[in-house]
Amino acid sequence: MLSSYFRDIQLFRFDEQTNIIFIFAGEELQIIVDSQGKWRFLNAAEL
């Protein structure tokens, strides 16, 4: 979906211990995908 909107994926990380995917795209777009495939936006307060 991100590439369809022409957002560059700046950082992609998979945490093997928690099975969570972290994606940083564009200027400020941060997304977390859990092991169930559910995704949500991450805001700065959660960091």
Secondary structure, DSSP 8 states (H G I E B T S, - for coil): -TGGGT--EEEEEEETTTTEEEEEETTTEEEEE-TTS-EEE--GGG-
